[in-house]
Amino acid sequence: MALDDILDISFEFSSKIGVRDLPRVDANKESDVRGLYVVGDLADAPIIKAALAQGYQVAKHIARRLGRPSADEDLYDVVVVGAGPGGIGAGLALCETGHRFVILERQRPFDTIQNFPKHKVIFAEPARVPTVAGFWFDDATTEALIERWGQALEERSLPIAQPEDVVDIRKTGDRFEVETRSDDGTTRVWRARRVILAIGRRYMERIREDSLCRVKTRGLLGEKIITVRPGSDEKPPIALGGEIPSEEPSDLQDTIATAGEGVELTATEAAIVLRELRKILTDVQEKKGLLGKLIYSDEFYQDTFKRIDTLIAEFKKEIEQLNKTLQTQVVHFREDSTHAIEELEKEMRQTGEDLRATSTTLRKRLDEAGALIEEIRQGKGTAGMLVQDEAFAVSLKARRR
């Protein structure tokens, strides 16, 4: 089964390139050959973000159908042909599911995008659709996009084999054999349970025998760029290795190019500005954001004033409650202070009375002690005789013996 047999099945009409052949696929992008899936440009997903999402969703579907990963080291669960957005999207999904896979690329990852003109701005449309697996994608120039994506592929360690040109796909039973040829002519066969075709072909078909190639000058430094005008539908496409007719720039073109050297605002830059302005105006007209609500929304004003009135009422209520609390605390403080002072005065009066009573008793005891001492001095009583009468003291001692 040759690759052309898979592709030459159905048709799609485009106003730009006429009629082109497309494979027949079901809702899950599986072709008439069971186990062979088609994503990306061939499955009518020419937009970068759409191709990423389509490859991711198809690979998730395949992983669910396969179940457990293959235990055969020589058998891949999935072989992905093409490292464009569709193929990379499939690889991101298979990294999450844990299935064994490889991406075969004839040249380099995102080769079509890498061949875009320098400084070309690539829009991440549709803006409302998120990118899959956290894979970064935002409006950027070709150089910035390729640099960021190259870093992302290294960080995620996607298994990409390159350069591997697929020359044949064969199916035996429920297994596929994908034959490739490298630059040195070496061939290899990759065995797989499922195959995803993620290859594009829309640009080659637009370059026909009556296409025209021109050399133009752009920018302040006179950068040379090559433009290729698409050919007509009546002429056949140029074969690989063929030559595209070229046209020398006319004097008028040189004059225009020279006059425009000082103009730095390119059409792509202007397109970015207009696109952002269009988004802002759309949001304003749809009453989105603060500016849109301020201009178009009466409800916004009513709601704002209502909130302000509510805040004022709540603030007034809080102030009144605070005043009541302060008044209560002041009254309690005054009552507590008066009671404390009265208790202190009472205690001080009692202490004074106790001190006076103690002083009277002490003075009385001192008088009694003074009278006793005087009697002793006069030799009165037993104590006086002991102190003053020496003969009595000697007699008392003799009795004790």
C-alpha positions in Angstrom: 0.0 0.0 0.0 1.7 3.2 -1.1 1.2 6.6 0.5 -0.5 8.0 -2.6 -3.2 5.3 -2.4 -4.1 6.5 1.1 -4.4 10.2 0.1 -6.1 9.9 -3.3 -9.6 9.3 -1.9 -11.8 12.5 -1.5 -11.7 16.1 -2.4 -11.9 19.6 -0.9 -12.5 22.9 -2.7 -10.5 26.0 -1.8 -10.9 29.3 -3.5 -7.1 29.8 -3.3 -5.8 26.6 -4.7 -8.8 24.9 -6.3 -9.6 21.3 -5.8 -7.2 19.1 -3.8 -7.5 15.4 -2.7 -8.1 14.6 1.0 -8.3 11.2 2.7 -11.6 9.9 4.0 -11.6 9.7 7.8 -14.2 9.1 10.5 -15.0 11.3 13.5 -11.8 10.0 15.2 -9.7 10.8 12.1 -9.2 7.1 11.4 -8.9 6.3 7.7 -10.4 3.4 5.7 -7.2 1.5 6.7 -8.0 0.4 10.2 -5.4 1.7 12.7 -4.1 4.4 10.4 -5.1 7.9 11.5 -4.7 11.3 9.7 -4.3 14.7 11.5 -3.2 18.2 10.6 -3.5 19.7 7.2 -4.5 16.4 5.6 -7.4 16.2 8.0 -8.6 19.7 7.3 -6.8 21.4 10.3 -4.5 23.9 8.6 -4.5 26.3 11.5 -1.5 25.7 13.8 -3.5 25.6 17.1 -6.2 23.5 15.6 -3.6 21.0 14.3 -1.9 20.8 17.7 -5.3 20.1 19.4 -6.4 17.6 16.7 -3.1 15.6 17.0 -3.4 15.6 20.8 -7.1 14.4 20.8 -6.5 11.7 18.2 -3.5 10.3 20.1 -5.6 10.3 23.4 -8.3 8.3 21.6 -5.7 5.8 20.2 -4.2 5.4 23.7 -7.6 4.6 25.2 -8.3 2.0 22.4 -4.9 0.4 22.8 -5.1 0.0 26.6 -1.8 -1.1 28.1 1.5 -0.2 26.4 3.2 -2.8 24.3 5.7 -5.1 26.2 7.6 -5.8 22.9 10.7 -3.6 22.8 10.7 -3.9 18.9 7.1 -2.8 18.6 6.0 0.8 19.0 2.5 1.5 20.2 2.3 4.5 17.8 4.5 5.7 15.0 3.8 9.4 14.1 4.8 10.6 10.6 5.6 14.2 10.6 6.9 16.6 13.4 4.6 19.5 12.5 2.0 20.9 14.9 -0.3 17.8 14.4 2.5 15.3 15.0 3.9 17.3 18.0 0.4 17.5 19.5 0.1 13.7 19.2 3.5 13.3 20.9 2.5 15.5 23.8 -0.6 13.3 24.4 1.4 10.0 24.2 3.9 11.4 26.7 1.0 11.7 29.1 -0.4 8.2 28.5 3.0 6.5 28.8 2.7 4.6 25.5 5.9 3.9 23.4 6.1 6.1 20.3 8.4 7.8 17.9 8.0 10.8 15.6 9.5 10.4 12.1 10.5 13.7 10.5 11.9 14.1 7.0 13.7 17.4 7.7 13.2 19.2 11.1 10.4 19.8 13.6 8.0 22.5 12.5 9.9 22.7 9.2 7.0 24.5 7.4 7.0 27.2 10.1 10.7 27.5 10.1 10.6 28.3 6.4 8.3 31.3 7.0 9.9 34.7 6.2 11.9 36.4 9.0 10.1 38.6 11.4 6.7 37.2 10.2 4.2 37.4 13.0 2.3 34.2 13.6 -1.0 34.6 15.3 -2.2 32.1 17.9 -5.7 31.8 16.6 -8.4 31.0 17.5 -7.6 33.0 20.7 -10.4 31.4 22.7 -9.0 27.9 22.2 -6.4 27.0 24.8 -3.2 25.1 23.8 -2.9 21.5 24.7 -0.7 20.0 27.5 0.5 23.4 28.6 2.4 23.8 25.3 3.3 27.5 25.0 1.8 29.3 22.0 1.2 33.0 21.7 1.4 35.7 19.0 5.1 35.9 18.1 7.5 36.2 15.3 8.8 33.2 13.5 12.2 33.4 15.2 10.7 33.7 18.7 8.2 30.9 18.2 10.8 28.5 16.9 13.2 29.3 19.7 10.5 28.7 22.4 9.2 25.6 20.8 12.7 24.2 20.4 13.3 24.6 24.1 10.0 23.0 24.9 10.8 19.9 22.8 14.1 19.5 24.6 12.5 19.9 28.0 9.9 17.3 27.2 12.3 14.9 25.5 10.0 14.0 22.6 11.5 11.0 20.7 12.0 12.6 17.2 14.0 10.7 14.6 15.3 12.9 11.8 16.0 13.0 9.0 13.9 10.0 8.2 11.9 10.1 4.9 8.9 7.7 4.9 8.9 5.8 1.6 6.3 3.1 2.4 3.7 2.0 4.9 2.7 -1.6 5.0 0.1 -3.4 7.1 0.4 -7.1 8.0 -2.5 -8.4 10.1 -3.0 -5.8 12.9 0.6 -4.5 12.7 2.2 -1.7 10.6 5.6 -1.5 9.1 6.8 2.0 8.3 9.9 2.1 6.0 12.1 5.1 6.0 15.3 6.3 4.2 17.9 8.6 5.8 20.1 11.1 3.9 22.9 8.5 3.5 20.5 6.1 1.9 20.2 3.8 4.9 16.7 2.2 5.2 14.9 1.2 8.3 11.6 -0.4 9.2 9.6 0.7 12.2 7.0 -1.7 13.5 3.9 -0.2 15.2 0.4 -1.1 16.5 -1.0 2.2 15.1 0.2 5.0 12.7 -0.6 8.7 12.7 0.0 10.6 9.5 0.7 14.2 10.4 2.1 15.6 7.1 1.1 18.7 5.2 1.0 19.4 1.5 -0.9 22.7 0.9 2.1 24.9 0.0 3.6 22.6 -2.5 0.4 22.4 -4.5 0.2 26.2 -4.7 3.6 26.4 -6.5 2.8 25.6 -10.1 4.5 26.0 -13.4 3.3 29.6 -13.9 4.3 30.7 -10.4 6.6 33.7 -10.3 9.5 34.4 -8.0 10.6 38.0 -7.2 13.4 39.6 -5.2 12.4 42.6 -3.1 14.0 45.0 -0.7 12.6 45.6 2.8 13.6 47.7 5.8 16.2 50.3 6.6 19.1 48.1 5.9 17.8 46.9 2.5 17.1 43.3 3.6 16.5 41.1 0.5 13.4 38.9 0.6 12.0 36.4 -2.0 8.3 36.3 -2.7 6.6 33.5 -4.7 3.3 34.2 -6.4 1.0 31.2 -6.4 0.2 29.8 -9.9 -3.1 29.2 -11.5 -5.2 26.1 -11.0 -4.9 25.1 -14.7 -1.1 24.6 -14.5 0.3 21.5 -12.9 2.4 21.8 -9.7 6.2 22.1 -10.1 7.9 18.7 -9.5 10.4 18.3 -6.7 13.8 19.7 -7.9 12.1 21.9 -10.5 12.8 25.6 -11.1 10.5 28.6 -10.4 10.6 31.4 -13.0 12.0 34.6 -11.6 11.6 38.3 -12.4 14.1 41.1 -12.0 12.9 44.1 -10.0 11.9 47.0 -12.2 13.2 50.6 -11.7 9.8 51.5 -10.2 10.1 48.7 -7.7 13.7 49.9 -6.8 12.4 53.5 -6.4 9.5 52.4 -4.2 11.9 50.1 -2.2 14.4 53.0 -1.7 11.7 55.4 -0.6 10.3 52.9 1.9 13.6 52.2 3.6 12.9 54.6 6.5 9.5 53.2 7.2 9.7 50.7 10.1 6.0 50.0 10.5 5.5 46.8 8.5 2.1 45.4 7.4 2.4 42.6 10.0 3.1 45.1 12.8 0.1 47.2 11.7 -1.9 44.0 11.7 -1.0 43.3 15.3 -2.0 46.8 16.4 -5.3 46.6 14.5 -6.0 43.2 15.9 -5.5 44.3 19.5 -7.6 47.4 18.9 -10.4 45.3 17.4 -10.3 43.1 20.5 -10.5 46.1 22.8 -13.4 47.6 20.8 -15.2 44.3 20.8 -14.9 44.0 24.5 -16.1 47.5 25.0 -19.1 47.0 22.8 -19.9 43.8 24.7 -19.8 45.7 28.0 -16.7 43.8 29.1 -14.0 45.2 31.3 -14.2 48.5 33.2 -14.2 50.7 30.1 -17.0 48.8 28.5 -19.1 49.0 31.6 -18.4 52.7 32.2 -19.5 53.6 28.6 -22.4 51.2 27.9 -23.7 49.7 31.1 -26.4 51.6 33.0 -26.6 48.6 35.3 -22.9 49.2 36.2 -23.7 52.8 37.5 -26.8 51.7 39.3 -24.9 48.8 40.9 -22.0 51.1 41.8 -24.1 53.7 43.5 -26.1 51.0 45.3 -22.9 49.6 46.6 -21.7 53.1 47.7 -25.1 53.7 49.6 -24.7 50.3 51.2 -21.2 51.0 52.4 -22.3 54.4 53.8 -25.2 52.8 55.7 -22.9 50.1 57.1 -20.3 52.7 58.0 -22.9 54.8 59.8 -24.2 51.8 61.6 -20.7 50.9 62.7 -20.1 54.5 64.0 -23.3 54.4 66.0 -22.4 51.1 67.5 -19.0 52.4 68.4 -20.4 55.4 70.1 -22.8 53.2 72.2 -19.9 51.0 73.2 -17.7 53.9 74.2 -20.5 55.5 76.3 -21.1 52.2 78.1 -17.4 51.8 78.8 -17.2 55.4 80.2 -20.2 54.8 82.5 -18.7 51.5 83.7 -15.3 53.2 84.2 -16.9 56.0 86.2 -18.9 53.5 88.4 -15.9 51.3 88.9 -13.7 54.2 89.7 -16.1 55.6 92.3 -16.5 52.2 93.9 -12.8 51.7 94.0 -12.2 55.1 95.6 -14.8 54.5 98.2 -13.3 51.1 99.1 -9.8 52.6 99.3 -11.0 55.4 101.6 -12.8 52.8 103.8 -9.6 50.7 104.0 -7.5 53.8 104.8 -9.9 54.8 107.6 -9.8 51.3 109.1 -6.0 51.2 108.9 -5.8 54.6 110.7 -8.1 53.3 113.5 -6.1 50.1 113.8 -2.9 52.2 114.0 -4.3 54.4 116.7 -5.5 51.4 118.8 -2.1 49.7 118.4 -0.3 52.9 119.5 -2.5 53.2 122.6 -1.9 49.5 123.5 1.9 49.9 122.9 2.0 53.1 125.1 0.2 51.2 127.9 2.6 48.3 127.7 5.5 50.6 127.8 4.1 52.3 130.9 3.7 49.0 132.6 7.3 48.0 131.7 8.6 51.3 133.1 6.7 50.7 136.4 8.1 47.2 136.6 11.7 48.4 136.1 11.2 51.1 138.7 10.0 48.4 141.3 13.1 46.3 140.5 15.3 49.2 141.1 13.7 49.9 144.5 14.2 46.2 145.4 10.5 45.4 145.5 9.2 42.0 144.8 11.1 38.8 144.1 12.8 40.3 141.0 13.8 43.4 143.0 15.3 41.4 145.9 17.2 39.2 143.4 18.7 42.3 141.8 19.1 44.6 144.9 19.4 42.2 148.0 22.7 40.3 147.7 22.2 38.3 150.9 18.8 37.0 149.5 20.4 35.9 146.3 23.2 34.0 148.2 20.6 32.3 150.4 18.5 31.3 147.4 21.5 29.7 145.8 22.4 27.7 149.0 18.8 26.3 149.1 19.1 25.1 145.5 22.2 23.1 146.4 
